[in-house]
Amino acid sequence: MAYDADVIVIGAGLAGLAATAELVDAGRKVILLDQEPEQSVGGQAHWSFGGLFFVDSPEQRRMRIKDSHELALQDWYGTAGFDRAEDHWPRKWAEAYVDFAAGEKRAWLHGQGVRFFPVVGWAERGGYDATGHGNSVPRFHITWGTGPGLVAPFERRVREGVARGLVQLRFRHRVTGLDRSAGSVDTVTGEILQPSAVERGAASSREVAGTFEYRAQAVIVTSGGIGGNHALVRANWPERLGTPPASMLSGVPAHVDGLMLGVTEAAGGRMINRDRMWHYTEGIQNWNPVWAKHGIRILPGPSSLWFDARGKRLPVPLFPGFDTLGTLDHIMRTGYDYTWFVLDQKIIGKEFALSGSEQNPDLTGKSVRGVLGRARADVPGPVRAFMDKGADFVVEKDLASLVRGMNALTEEPLIDEAELRREITARDREITNTFTKDLQVMAIRGARNYLGDKLIRTAAPHRLLDPQAGPLIAVRLHILTRKSLGGLETDLSSRVLTEGGDALPGVYAAGEAAGFGGGGVHGYRSLEGTFLGGCLFSGRTAGRAAARAVA
């Protein structure tokens, strides 16, 4: 029986596009499959803020940030917390990825026309000791054009492959089986779904119109994770984080369902670290949703006061932007699955960014005028829209009214005005003093020592109850599903491994399906800016390795 292509790639997200582009460069024939319609090409990367992790970049050096390969690897190890036998390959992938981020990654992307916002962000700051979790220095580089700007060169390379007769695009093809012939996995079977004209990200029909079977010398799985499948998220929820949240928002569309992971497992691939997840704690309901339970993540600066459902301030160092997983762990021990930011207009105008390409039209549209307008505005337009229309926002002139609004949003009126006032007043006393014992106040002052934070990300220290800084704002925050940190175990050639540790013949994996490399390159935690880069690095690796194997 003849082959239909040299390689079949399953999943047209960023990792799948990167793998296909490399196969095209090598002159290989590819069938690229995806269960969604063509308008969703690029997958989750399209919706992203476009953050990328670089080490010792020109942008860092211009901002007077001293970074190094050694410091980045120290931060990665301290963040990942590798402690399992199955972390063998994830650790090797981590070393390879930091090499990539400190080496050719930026030049490789720059050569394809990708450019970067000049101010480097500081995500996941940690707040522990030097060997613990967090970025020691700012490393979060925003792509000029956000997610769509990063997808574009890889989609262009793939479509050039279509024009050359090397690539066949097969959308609305849902894979249900991987089968062997002569000892190697070379047959991909599944269902052809009804055509769909829904907008990108919206739920598409699951009505089956037919079946398909394709054969190739190799298969690359780049189908993504499980974040849109809340049942699967709950099934894999780690015991160390307690009972899964009763209510969660979705940071990804429903088609991020994890079904292809099960198909690959059934074919003999090994899934590891499936209990390691990366869900955000600063989710808000999208007032203009594209998919069901559509949530947006707030990317906060360090000044908002963070309270649990009962109005108790979160402990050190669980400040906004410092430790996502540590904060999630703490929240799940409170007995409630929501928390609150309390802040004022002066803080929200300077410190709130919203994750996602659609929430940043200036950066996505590469508008210098728009970016300058954002810097001049009291509150950026997309943030103002949430203040005016968002179901989780309370905006009031005085604290008593703010507390009434907060309690009106929840089933139980848990916030006590007197206690909340006591906490805020105590913090305000610390702000007016040159000295302080409040570590969040120290963190704010430390952040403003970095020019990038001082310019655009951290408000000048001030009293929250100062009427000149108002109105007061409270934001109810939800758990927002996002990334799977575990996945299919792969070696450094992206070959999927079996339970016995051997390569599953003919099968490769990349992107979130492979835990961004090895089955869990991040370990327990992420340094941020590493998901898109992980898709690119593992997709590139898989494409190059498969191209060599089918030569």
N, C-alpha and C positions, 0 to 999 in steps of 0.2 A: 504494500500500500504506500502510495506516494505521500510526502509531507506537503502540507498546505503552506508552511512557512518554516524558516529556520528556528524562530523563537516566537512564543506566544507570551504576551505581557498582559496580566490580569489586573486592571485598575488604571484609570487615566488621570490619577492625581499627579502631584509633583514628582514623586518617586518613579511612577510609571513613565511619565514623560521624559525624565532624566535618563532612565534605562533605555527607553526606545531611541532617544536621540543618540546615545552612544552606539547602539546597534546599527543605526543608520550610518553613522560615521565609519563603521567597520564594513559597510556594504552588505549587511545581513537583511534578510526579508523577515518582516515582523507582522503579526496580527495583534492589534491592541484592542482588548475587550473592556467594556465597562457596562454595568447594569443600568446606569443613568443615561438620559439623553445627551446629545452632543453639547448642548448649552451648559452642561455642568463640567466640561473638561477643565482640568486643573484642580478639581476636588476641593479639599479644605484650604489648600494654600491660597486659593482665590479670595477667600473670606478673611485671610489673616492680615495682621498689621505689618507683616513683612520683616519681622525682627530676626537678625542674624548675629551669631556669636563669632566675633573675630578676636584674635590675640595680637597685641602690639601692631595695630593697624595705623595707617596714616591719620585717620580720624581721631584715634586715641591720642596719638602723639601731638596733634595740633591742639587738643584740649588739655595737654600737659598731664596725660594719664600714663604712668609708667607700668607697663604690663610685660609679661614674659611667659614663655612656654612653661617654665618651672612653676610659676605662680598659678597659671591656669590649670595645670595638671593637679597641683595641690588642692585647688578649689574643687576640681571635678571629683577627686577621690573623697574629699571631706563631705561633699554633697551626696554622692552616690551611695556611700556606706556599704559597698560590696561586702557581703558576709555569707554567701552561699556557694556550695560546690558548683552550681550551674552558672555562677558569675564568671567562669573562666573566659568564655568568649566575649561576654559584655565588657569585661575589663580590657581585653585586647582591642576591642572596637573603640573603647574610650581613649586609649593611648593613641590609636590611629587617627581618631577624629580630632583630638587636640593638636596632633601634628598637622593635620589638614587645615584647621582653623588658624594656626600660627604660621602656616606655610602658603600653599598655592591657592587656597580657597578664594581669597579676595581677588587675586589676579585672574583666576579662571572665570569668575563671574564678571569682573570688570571687562574682560576681553569679549564677553557676549553682550556688552552694552548696559549691564546693571550698574546703577549708581546709588549712592547712599547719602542720607541726611547727615549734615555735618556734626550735629550734636549727638554724642553717644549717650544712651540711656543706662541707668544703673538699676537693674532688676535683681530680685532675690538677694538682698544685702546680707542675709544671715543674721548676724547679731550675737554670735557665739564666739568661740576662740578661733585662732588662726587656722587650725586644722579642721574646723567644723564646716557646717553648711554655708554656702553663699559665695557670691562674687566679691572678691577683695577690692576690685576696681570696676568702673563702668565698662561693659562689653556689649551692650545691646545696641546694634546698629540697625536703623530703620531703612528699609529699601525705599528709594525714591520711586514712588509708584505703588508702594505697599505690596500686598500679595499679588495682585494682577501684574505688577511690574516685574516680579520675580518669575511668575509663570510664563510670561510672554516669550522670552528667548527660547525656552525649551519647547513650548508649543510651536513656535516658528520652525525650529529644527525638525520636529516631527512632521509638520505639514510639508516641509520641503521633501521629507522622505516619502510622503504620499505622492507628491508631484513626480518624484523619480521612480515611482512604481515599487518602492521598497516597503511601504507601510500600508496595511489595510486597517481602517478604523471600523470597529464593529461595536456601536453603542446599542443599548437595550439588550445586551447579552449577559445573562446571569449564569455564572458557572455553578454547577452542582456536583461535578465529579472530575477527578484526575485519575487517569488509568494508565497502566503499564503495558508496554509491548516490548518483548525481548529484553525484559529486565529493567527498562528505563521508563520513567513517567513521560509519555509523549502524546497522550490523548486528553483533550479537554472537552467535556460535554456540558450541556446546560440547556437553559430555556431562553427563547427569544421573547422578550416582553413587548406588549403593544406599544406603538409609537406614542410619544408624549411631547406636548408643546408647553409644559409647565415652565415657569421661570426658574432660573438657577436656584437650587436649594430647596424648592418646594417639593412636596410629596408627589411622586409619579406613580402611575398605575402599576400594579403588580399582576395584571391580567396577562396570561401566557398566550402568545400567538403561534408558537412553534418551538422546535428544538434545534440544536446544532451539535456538531461534532467536528473538531479541528485537530490536526496532528502536527507536531513540530518536534525538533530535536531537543528543545529545552523550553521550560516554562518559568516565568518570573512572576511571583505573587506580590503585588503592590496594592492590595485592596483596602488598606487602612485598618482602623481599630474598631472599638465597640461603643464609642461615646454616645451614639444615637440610639442605642439599644439599652434602655434603662433596666430591663429584666436581666440582661447579661452583666451589666455593671453591678447590680445588686448580688447576682450569683457569685461574682468574683470579688466582692467587697472583702477586704482583709479583716480578720478578727481583731487585729491590733487597733483598728479605727472604730471598733464598736459596731453598733447596729447601723445599717445603711440609712441615709436620710429618707424620711417618708415622702418628702417633696424635693425634686431637683429640677433645675432648668437644663436645657440642652444647648451646649455651645457649638454643636454640629448637627447637620440634618439627619433625619431618620434613616437614610440609606447607609449611614456609617454603622452598620449592623453587626459586623464581626462574622458573618456567615461563611465567608471564604476561609477564615481561620479554621473553622470546623471541617471544611472540605479538605484542606491541606493536612490536617491532623488525621483524618480518615484515610488519607493516602500514605500515611507513615511518617509525616513530619512531627517534630516534637515542639510543643508549646512550653515555654518556661516563664516564670515570674508573672503569671497572669494576675496575681493579687497586687501587683505594683501599678498604681494609677496616678494620674495627674489631673485632679479636678480643682477648679478655682473656688475661692471662698468669697469673691466680690462680685457675684453675678446679680444682674438686675433684669427684670422682665422687659423685653423689647416692646416699646409702644407701637412699633410698626413691624410685626413679625413676618418672617419669610417662611419658617417652618414651625412645627408644633413645639410649644414650650421654649420658644426661641429666647435665649438669654444672651446678654452682652456682658463682657467683663469690664469692670472699671480698672484702669491702670493708675493707681493712686500715687501721689507724692506722700511724704512721710508725716504730714501734719494733722490729718483727721484723727479724732479720738475714736477708738474702736471699742464698742460695748457689746456684751452678749445680750441674749434675749431679755434678761432680767435687769439690764442696765449696769452690769458690773464690767469695769474696764478689763480688756484682755491683758494677760500678764506679759512681762518682758520676756523675749524681744519680739512679741507678736504685734509689731507695728505694721501699718500699711506698706506693702512692698518688701517685706523682710523674709518671711518664711511661710510659703503657701502650705506645705504639708504639715508643718508644726501647728499652724493655725487651724487647719482642717481637723487635726487630731484633737485639739483643745475644744473646738466647737462641738464635736460629736460626743464629748464627755459632759456637756452642759445639759443634755436632755432636750435640746432644741436644735433645729437645723437652719436657723437664721440668726443674723447678727445685725448690728447697726453701725454706720458711720455717723458721727455728729461733727459738723463743721460749719463754716460760714461762707458767704459769697466770695470773700477775699481768697479763701483757700480753694474753693471749687474752680474759680476762674484761672488759677495758676497751676493747680495740681491734678485736675481730673483730665485724663485722656481715656477714650473708649477704644477697646480693642476691636479690630476689624476694618477691612478696607472700606466698607460702606459708611462707617462712622467717621472717616477721615478723608472727606472728598478733596481737601486741599493737597494732602500728601499723595493720595491715590491718583488725582488728576495732574500731579506734578506742577501745581500752581504756586509759584513763588509769591505772587500777590496774595493768594489765599493764606499761605503760611504766615506772611507778615501781618495779615489781617487778624489771624488767630492770636498772634502775640499782642496785638493792640486791643483786642476785645476784652471787655470785663469778664465775659463767659463765652467760650467757643460755641458756635451755633448748634452742633450736634448735642453738646452737653445741655445747652439751654432748652433744647427740645425735650430732653428727658426731665428737666426741672419742671417744665410746663405740662407735659403729657404722661410722664412715667408713673406707673402705678406704685412704685416703691419710694417716691420722693415726697417729703414733707418740707414745705418752705414757709416759715413764720417769722414775725418780727421779734417775738419774745419767747423765752424758754417754756413758760406755762402753756402757751398755745402749741408749741412744738411737741411737747409731751402728749398733749391731748391728741394731736394728729398721729403721733407714733402709735399710741394705744388703739386708735381707731383702725389701724391697718392689721391688727393681729387678733387672734381669737380670744386671747386673754389680755387684760390691761396690766402688763407686767412692769412697766416703767414707772418708777416713783419719782415725781418731780423734785422732791427735796434731796433725795440721794443723788440724782443726776446733777443737780445744781451744786451739791457739795463737791463732787468729783471735778466738775468743770472749773469751779472757783479755785479749788486747790491747784489745779494745773495752771490757771491764769496767774496765780501768785508766783509760780516758778518762772513763768515767762518774763515777768517784770524784773527778775533778779539776775544779776550777772552770773551768779553761781546757781547751781541746781542739783538736786538729787534725782530728778525725774529723767530717766534714761531716754524717753522719747524726745524730750526737749533737747537733750544732748545730741540725739540723732538728727534732729532738725538743724541744729547749728553745724553739726558735722557735714550734713548734706550740702549746706550752703558754702562750705569751703571748696566744693567742686563747682567750677564755673558753669558747667552745663546745667546743673541743678539750680544754681542761683539765678540763671537767666530765664529758664522756662519751666522748671519743675517743682520749685519749693518756694512757698510764700514766705515773706518776711515774718519772723516770729511776732505774734500779737495776741492779745486777749480775745478768746472766743466770744465772750460776753460784751465786748466793746461794740456799741451800736453802730459805730462808723464802719465796722467790718461786715455788718449784716446785709441781708437777713440771715437768720440761722437756718440750717438745713440738716435734715436727718434722712439717711438713705438705708432702707431695709435691704440687706444683702442675703442672697441665696447661694446654695451650693450649685455650681455650674459644671456639668460633665464636659470633659474635653479629650484627654489623651490616655491611651493605654501605654504604659511604660514597658510592659512585658510583651512577648510575641514569639514568633517562630525562631528557634535557635539556629543561628547561621555561623559559619566560619568566616575568616577574613576575605574569602572569595564570594561571600553571600550565598553559598550553597546551604540549603536547608538540611539540618541534621536529623537523624532518627533517634529513638530512645537509646539505641546502642552506641550512639556517637558517630556513626558512619554518615556519609553524605547520602541523602535521598536522591538517587540517580535522576538527573535531568531537571531538578527543581531548585530554584533560587528564590530569595525573598528580600524585600527592601522596604524602606519607609516604616510607617507605624506597624504594619503587619509583622515586621521583624524587630519590633521594639527599637526602631531606628538604628538597628545594627546589633547582631549577636543574640538577639532575644531580650535586650534590656540594657542598652548602652548607658542609660541614665541612672541605673540602680533604683533607689527609692525616691530620689528627688531630681529636679531639673534646675540648671542654672539659667534657663530661659534663653531665647534666641537660638536654641539648639534643635528644635523640632524640624523647622524647614531645612536647616543645614544638614540634619541627619537624613532627611529624605533625599536631598541632593547627593550627599556623599555615598549613602548606601545604594541609591538608584544608579549612580555612576559606576560604582563598584560591580553591581550585579550585571549591568549592561555590558561592561568590558569583559567580565569573566565569562558570561554566556557567549559573547562573540568569539572569544578564544576557543571555547569548548565545541562550537559547531563549525569551526573553520574547516 
